[in-house]
């Protein structure tokens, strides 16, 4: 029987959550001054130097996430490729309700930033590859997980095995770690589909992000570098095929009709992608010698752009939890510390999931009383400073 290669921590998944987790943990010291040994298992090849593309996927980074990336020492590398969000324009198509959230009102230079996923990946993976205590295992999937009293062992597709005191599931919405641990999850199908594409408007976006509510769902337009915008257009399943089949010019016309004339006409439409929208929430955040991080724990609707940022706060809390265990010269996989992590993340998870879920249900229907009510609500939000501040702080990733 092959002896398992031992590490302090095994991270399942080398996406943005897994890479962030590895980079944060790579900086910690054990009681004897040595670094944690970390294995990162990824089913696909890890690329950190892909060429830039007009069609690059993007992510909205909250102010809090940018601050944490600065703590990790990578923000200066990423910042030139990140577009600041100076203000957010919220409106309801066909109705009078509008609200504005401005960075200047909260004494910050930006409410958040928009960055290409590949650029974020580059700034995380490149320094990780220089860490002698981080071992990447690429092109290998986890086939089985065995939990023992003093460690956890994972079997890989090539027959090799790894063991560690702690396993961190950073492996996305279809998490193998969650499934192997038989952690149940709550899943809600919004019966909506997101169409995403990068587009070029005829008017300058001036670092403004738009959240435009329609009777079918929200339409978000995020400012990007080079004058582009990232579109996330939520539609019904029946609308997807016709919209995807349109020519670029026809699609641009339909988009302008739904979005309005805030940015003029759309002069270029990039490659379109679509995916169904679901809320997936794990019933437990932890298991014996294991914790779920990011989308493995919670996959959200893209409204308000909170999913990745919520996951980054998972990374930060887990890092603090492991740092405390190391300070105590204790077993980092001990249930006491994992419970501390789960308890500390519970409130933030609940609040953000409730916020995004309620926004989807409120602003994705044609029921007249709700339509009138949400118009009034946007007006109230715009003029009642404490309400606006509470929303702004949550979307900026500031937790109490």
C-alpha positions in Angstrom: 0.0 0.0 0.0 1.5 3.4 -1.0 2.4 5.7 1.8 0.6 9.1 1.6 2.8 12.2 1.2 2.1 14.3 4.2 1.4 18.1 4.4 0.1 20.4 7.0 -2.8 21.6 4.8 -4.4 20.2 1.6 -6.3 22.7 -0.6 -8.8 21.2 -3.1 -9.0 23.6 -6.0 -6.6 26.2 -7.4 -9.2 28.7 -8.6 -9.3 32.2 -7.2 -10.5 31.0 -3.8 -8.0 28.2 -3.6 -5.1 30.3 -4.8 -6.0 33.1 -2.3 -6.2 30.6 0.5 -2.8 29.1 -0.4 -1.2 32.5 -0.6 -2.6 33.7 2.7 -1.5 30.4 4.5 1.9 30.4 2.9 2.8 33.5 5.0 2.1 31.9 8.4 4.7 30.5 10.7 4.5 27.5 13.0 5.7 27.7 16.6 9.3 26.6 15.6 9.4 29.4 13.0 9.0 27.1 10.0 6.3 27.6 7.3 3.2 25.4 6.8 3.6 22.8 4.1 0.7 23.2 1.6 -0.5 21.0 -1.2 -2.9 22.5 -3.8 -4.8 19.9 -5.9 -6.3 21.1 -9.2 -8.0 19.0 -11.8 -6.9 21.3 -14.7 -3.7 22.8 -15.8 -2.8 26.1 -14.0 -2.1 29.0 -16.3 -0.8 32.3 -15.1 0.3 34.0 -18.3 -2.6 33.9 -20.8 -2.8 36.8 -23.3 -5.3 39.5 -22.7 -8.6 39.2 -24.6 -11.5 41.5 -25.3 -13.8 38.7 -24.1 -12.0 38.2 -20.7 -14.3 37.3 -17.8 -14.4 39.8 -15.0 -15.2 39.9 -11.3 -16.3 42.9 -9.1 -14.0 43.3 -6.2 -15.4 45.0 -3.1 -13.4 47.7 -1.3 -12.8 45.2 1.5 -11.5 42.6 -1.0 -9.0 45.1 -2.5 -7.8 46.0 1.0 -7.2 42.3 1.8 -5.4 41.7 -1.5 -3.2 44.6 -0.4 -2.5 42.8 2.9 -1.5 39.7 0.9 1.0 41.8 -1.0 -0.5 41.4 -4.5 -2.7 44.5 -4.9 0.0 46.7 -6.4 0.5 44.1 -9.2 -3.3 43.9 -9.9 -4.2 47.6 -9.5 -3.1 48.7 -13.0 -5.5 46.2 -14.5 -8.4 47.0 -12.2 -11.0 49.7 -13.0 -12.2 51.7 -10.0 -16.0 52.0 -9.4 -16.5 55.6 -8.4 -20.3 55.4 -8.1 -23.2 53.0 -8.6 -26.4 53.9 -10.4 -29.4 51.8 -9.5 -32.7 52.1 -11.4 -35.9 50.3 -12.2 -36.7 50.1 -16.0 -39.9 52.0 -16.8 -40.4 53.4 -13.3 -39.2 56.5 -11.5 -37.3 54.9 -8.6 -33.5 55.6 -8.7 -30.7 55.6 -6.3 -27.0 56.6 -6.4 -24.1 55.4 -4.2 -21.0 57.5 -4.5 -17.5 56.7 -3.2 -16.9 60.2 -2.1 -19.8 60.0 0.4 -18.0 57.3 2.3 -14.5 58.7 2.3 -13.1 56.1 0.0 -11.4 56.5 -3.4 -13.5 53.7 -4.9 -16.6 51.6 -3.8 -14.9 48.6 -5.4 -13.0 47.6 -8.6 -13.6 45.5 -11.7 -10.8 43.2 -12.8 -10.3 40.4 -15.3 -10.3 37.0 -13.6 -7.1 36.1 -15.4 -5.3 39.2 -14.0 -6.4 38.2 -10.5 -5.2 34.7 -11.1 -1.8 35.9 -12.4 -1.2 38.1 -9.3 -2.0 35.1 -7.0 -0.4 32.2 -8.9 2.9 33.9 -9.8 4.0 34.6 -6.2 2.7 31.2 -5.1 5.0 29.4 -7.6 7.9 31.1 -5.9 6.8 29.7 -2.5 8.9 26.7 -1.6 6.3 25.5 1.0 3.5 25.4 -1.6 3.3 22.3 -3.9 0.9 22.4 -6.9 -0.5 19.1 -8.0 -2.0 19.8 -11.4 -4.2 17.7 -13.7 -5.3 15.5 -10.8 -8.8 15.0 -9.3 -9.6 13.8 -5.9 -11.3 10.4 -6.1 -11.7 9.6 -2.4 -11.3 11.2 1.0 -10.7 9.2 4.2 -11.1 10.9 7.5 -9.0 9.5 10.4 -8.7 10.8 14.0 -5.4 12.5 13.6 -5.4 13.4 9.9 -7.3 13.3 6.6 -6.1 11.4 3.5 -7.1 12.1 -0.1 -6.6 9.7 -3.0 -5.8 11.0 -6.4 -6.8 9.7 -9.8 -3.2 8.7 -10.6 -3.1 6.4 -7.5 -1.1 8.6 -5.2 -2.4 9.7 -1.8 -1.8 12.8 0.3 -2.5 13.4 4.0 -2.8 16.4 6.2 -4.1 17.8 9.5 -6.6 19.9 7.6 -8.4 19.8 4.2 -9.9 23.0 2.8 -12.5 22.6 0.1 -12.1 25.5 -2.3 -13.5 23.4 -5.2 -16.6 25.4 -6.3 -20.3 24.9 -6.5 -20.0 21.1 -7.3 -17.5 20.6 -4.5 -16.0 17.1 -4.3 -15.1 17.8 -0.7 -18.7 18.7 0.2 -20.0 15.6 -1.6 -17.5 13.2 -0.1 -18.3 14.5 3.3 -22.0 14.0 2.6 -22.7 17.6 3.6 -26.2 18.3 2.3 -27.0 21.7 0.7 -30.0 23.8 0.0 -30.5 24.6 -3.7 -32.9 27.1 -5.2 -33.3 27.5 -8.9 -34.2 31.1 -9.7 -35.5 30.1 -13.2 -33.2 32.7 -14.6 -30.2 32.6 -16.9 -27.3 35.1 -17.0 -26.0 36.2 -20.4 -22.6 37.7 -20.0 -20.4 39.6 -22.5 -18.0 42.5 -22.8 -19.4 45.4 -24.7 -18.2 48.8 -25.9 -20.5 51.8 -25.4 -20.4 55.0 -27.4 -20.3 57.1 -24.2 -17.6 57.0 -21.6 -18.6 55.0 -18.5 -16.7 57.4 -16.2 -16.0 54.6 -13.7 -19.8 54.2 -13.0 -21.4 50.8 -12.5 -25.1 50.3 -13.3 -27.6 48.0 -11.7 -30.7 48.1 -13.8 -33.8 46.2 -12.7 -36.2 44.8 -15.3 -39.3 42.8 -15.1 -37.3 39.6 -15.9 -34.3 40.2 -13.7 -31.4 42.6 -13.0 -29.1 43.9 -15.8 -25.6 44.9 -14.5 -23.1 47.0 -16.4 -19.6 47.2 -14.8 -16.9 49.6 -16.0 -13.8 48.0 -17.4 -10.4 49.2 -18.7 -10.1 50.4 -22.3 -13.6 51.9 -22.2 -15.3 48.5 -22.2 -18.1 47.4 -19.9 -18.9 43.9 -18.5 -22.5 43.0 -19.1 -24.5 40.6 -16.8 -28.0 40.4 -18.2 -30.5 38.2 -16.3 -33.3 36.8 -18.5 -35.8 34.0 -18.4 -34.8 30.6 -19.8 -37.2 31.1 -22.7 -35.4 34.3 -23.7 -31.9 32.9 -23.8 -31.9 31.0 -27.1 -33.4 33.9 -29.1 -31.0 36.5 -27.6 -28.0 34.2 -28.1 -29.0 33.6 -31.8 -29.1 37.3 -32.6 -26.3 39.0 -34.6 -24.1 41.4 -32.7 -25.9 44.4 -34.1 -29.3 43.0 -33.2 -28.2 42.0 -29.8 -26.8 45.5 -29.2 -30.2 47.0 -30.2 -32.0 44.7 -27.8 -29.5 45.5 -25.0 -30.0 49.3 -25.5 -33.7 48.8 -25.4 -33.5 47.0 -22.0 -30.7 49.1 -20.5 -31.6 52.6 -21.8 -29.5 55.4 -23.1 -27.2 55.9 -20.1 -24.2 54.9 -22.1 -25.4 55.7 -25.6 -25.4 52.9 -28.2 -23.2 49.8 -28.1 -20.6 49.8 -30.8 -19.1 46.4 -30.2 -20.4 43.2 -28.6 -17.9 40.5 -27.6 -18.5 36.7 -27.3 -21.7 35.9 -25.4 -21.9 33.2 -22.7 -24.8 32.0 -20.6 -25.4 30.0 -17.5 -28.4 29.2 -15.2 -28.6 30.9 -11.9 -29.1 29.0 -8.7 -28.6 29.6 -5.0 -26.6 26.8 -3.4 -25.9 26.9 0.4 -24.2 24.1 2.3 -26.0 23.1 5.5 -22.6 22.8 7.3 -19.4 24.8 6.8 -17.2 22.3 8.5 -16.6 18.5 8.8 -14.0 16.5 10.7 -10.6 18.1 9.7 -12.2 19.9 6.8 -13.8 23.3 6.0 -15.6 24.7 3.0 -14.4 28.0 1.5 -16.1 30.2 -1.1 -18.4 28.7 -3.7 -18.0 25.2 -2.2 -20.0 26.7 0.7 -22.2 29.2 -1.0 -23.0 29.9 -4.6 -25.0 33.1 -5.1 -27.0 35.0 -7.7 -24.6 37.6 -9.3 -26.9 40.5 -8.4 -24.8 43.1 -6.4 -21.6 41.1 -7.2 -21.2 39.6 -3.7 -20.2 35.9 -4.4 -16.4 36.2 -4.8 -16.1 38.9 -2.1 -18.0 36.7 0.4 -15.5 33.9 -0.4 -12.6 36.2 0.2 -13.9 36.9 3.7 -14.0 33.1 4.2 -10.3 33.0 3.3 -9.4 35.8 5.7 -11.3 34.3 8.6 -9.8 30.8 8.0 -6.3 32.3 7.9 -7.0 34.1 11.2 -8.3 30.8 12.7 -5.3 28.8 11.6 -2.9 31.6 12.8 -4.6 31.4 16.2 -4.1 27.6 16.3 -0.5 28.0 15.4 0.0 30.6 18.1 -1.5 28.2 20.6 0.9 25.5 19.2 -2.2 23.4 18.7 -3.5 21.0 16.0 -4.8 23.2 13.2 -7.5 20.6 12.3 -8.9 20.5 15.8 -12.7 20.8 15.9 -12.5 23.7 18.4 -10.9 25.9 15.8 -13.1 24.8 12.9 -16.2 25.6 15.0 -14.7 29.0 15.7 -14.4 29.6 11.9 -18.0 28.4 11.2 -19.4 30.5 14.0 -17.6 33.6 12.9 -18.7 33.3 9.3 -22.4 32.4 10.0 -23.7 36.0 10.3 -22.0 37.4 7.3 -23.1 34.4 5.2 -26.7 34.8 6.3 -26.8 38.5 5.7 -25.3 38.5 2.2 -27.4 35.5 1.1 -30.6 37.2 2.4 -29.6 40.5 0.7 -29.0 39.0 -2.7 -32.0 36.6 -2.5 -34.4 39.3 -1.5 -33.2 41.6 -4.2 -33.7 38.9 -6.8 -37.3 38.2 -5.7 -38.2 41.9 -5.3 -36.9 43.1 -8.6 -37.6 40.1 -10.9 -41.4 40.3 -11.2 -44.2 42.2 -12.7 -46.6 42.1 -9.7 -47.9 45.7 -9.6 -47.9 46.3 -5.8 -44.3 45.1 -5.6 -43.3 47.2 -8.6 -44.8 50.3 -7.0 -43.2 49.4 -3.7 -39.7 48.9 -5.1 -39.9 52.3 -6.8 -40.8 53.9 -3.6 -38.1 51.8 -1.9 -35.4 53.1 -4.3 -36.4 56.7 -3.6 -36.3 56.1 0.1 -32.9 54.4 -0.2 -31.6 57.4 -2.1 -32.6 59.9 0.4 -32.4 58.1 3.8 -28.7 58.3 4.6 -28.5 55.5 7.2 -30.3 53.0 4.9 -28.0 53.9 2.0 -24.9 53.7 4.2 -25.9 50.2 5.5 -26.2 48.9 1.9 -23.0 50.6 0.8 -21.0 49.2 3.6 -22.3 45.7 3.0 -21.6 45.9 -0.8 -18.1 47.3 0.0 -17.4 44.2 2.1 -17.3 46.0 5.4 -18.4 43.7 8.3 -19.0 44.6 11.8 
